[in-house]
Amino acid sequence: MGRIDVIISAHRAHQTLPRTLASIAAQNILSEISVVVVDDACPEGNYNDAISPFKSRMSRALTPTTLSQVLTRWQFCDAA
């Protein structure tokens, strides 16, 4: 089976993000899944509290980032 990339754009998702991550963490193919949580400039702050319970189970798969970091990567790729 190929690798599965899940990109979650999160804005004001402090209530729903834990349920989303729990659903992903329950998959029997977790070793094939890579998850990127993009903080879409949420005014309530970052999602570290929502992500931290899943870090031990999804340590290699879970990557928090910000929208500005994503846009910077895209601009770099477009310039190449």
Secondary structure as the mmCIF struct_conf table of DSSP 4:
data_model
#
loop_
_struct_conf.conf_type_id
_struct_conf.id
_struct_conf.beg_label_comp_id
_struct_conf.beg_label_asym_id
_struct_conf.beg_label_seq_id
_struct_conf.end_label_comp_id
_struct_conf.end_label_asym_id
_struct_conf.end_label_seq_id
STRN STRN1 ILE A 4 ALA A 10
BEND BEND1 HIS A 11 ARG A 12
TURN_TY1_P TURN_TY1_P1 HIS A 14 THR A 16
HELX_RH_AL_P HELX_RH_AL_P1 LEU A 17 ALA A 25
TURN_TY1_P TURN_TY1_P2 ALA A 26 ALA A 26
TURN_TY1_P TURN_TY1_P3 ASN A 28 ILE A 29
HELX_RH_3T_P HELX_RH_3T_P1 LEU A 30 GLU A 32
STRN STRN2 ILE A 33 ASP A 39
TURN_TY1_P TURN_TY1_P4 PRO A 43 GLU A 44
BEND BEND2 TYR A 47 TYR A 47
HELX_RH_AL_P HELX_RH_AL_P2 ASN A 48 ILE A 51
HELX_RH_3T_P HELX_RH_3T_P2 SER A 52 PHE A 54
TURN_TY1_P TURN_TY1_P5 LYS A 55 ARG A 57
BEND BEND3 MET A 58 MET A 58
TURN_TY1_P TURN_TY1_P6 SER A 59 ALA A 61
STRN STRN3 LEU A 62 THR A 66
HELX_RH_AL_P HELX_RH_AL_P3 LEU A 67 ALA A 79
#
